[in-house]
Amino acid sequence: MHSINNVYYKTYDFNTLLKAHYLCRRGKRDKPEVISFEKFLNCNLMMLKEDLENKTYKIGDYKIFIEHYPKKRVIMYLPYRDRVVQRAFCDSILRPLLEPTLIYDNYASRIGKGVQFGIERTKRFMRGFYNKYGTEGWILKGDIFKYFPSINHAIVKKYLYPKIKDKDIIWLLDTFIDSVDKPENQRMLSIYNSMAGIPITTPGKGLPIGNMIFQLLAVYYLNPLDWFVKEELKIKYYSRYMDDFILISHDKEYLQYCLKRIRNLVSDLDLKLNNKTQIFPIQNGINYLGWHFYLTDTGKVIMKIRKDSSKRMKRKIKRFNTAYDEGELTFEDINRSVQSWTAHAKHGNTYYLRKNVLSRLKLEKCPMPS
């Protein structure tokens, strides 16, 4: 048995696993694997507890598919029992371990933050910049080339493991990270990456999208960049959402210097910036967090939804109309999707766009923008 001082015990505590199960099943209670797991819930949780406690826990087989929107991405996810373990480990150990090390303006996969928090901070940054410099300024918009497939496992461990004193925590992290390198998983990744036009990964590189542990590790991987920009480059208006980041300054030459230094730093992390990384006038606005932000001459920040989002919704509505006429989808099915997009669009200056998009719905009942 582990002593009470060993924090790894939190992961295999029965109540921690039970809470993780309740969180994992949200919106999925009708899924066969969830129903199967719940049929013998106590037994399954006790078996997980024993496997984790004795370190005999084995990860199941990954499932894999290609997600096409908003861009092609290969998604690899684990069976339900492994997702319960991931949730328990992330909530009880990994998130509390990483959270104090992250800067305030790092938004992805963090409790109390996320896209909407980032949107409000970006608007605040632009208004703050305007109050000091007006509209004479520049934005460095950075993006990492194929971020998740490029993450180096050895570098993850190099930066993270010295912060962990508990060897059992390192064992469980190794179990998940090293599972990606299994020959059958590498073979599947190679096939699907090729189909999606993504560079083929090699053992020791790449964290698959679709796993909570890897999501948090990806948030942490660029932490050296965040602290470098804030503490060495002294950029006040800086933020990052996963592999997208922005720097705002009144000095274009200094941003060019920053870009050179950032390029070197990400290279040290075995990453590279993609071709979309550039410096442009703040008057041009910026694509960030799914929106295009404009700074007006009066200091007002206008948010327009990105063209690819509205085009994608128009294509969906065209399919909805056909599926509804043929009885493949109900009004309720369609309305859920439409209302989800509408709720997102309402955050910006989109009344007439919403009216135009939703007017394309040819149903008996049609939700209109408010």
Disulfide bonds with the S-S distance in Angstrom:
none
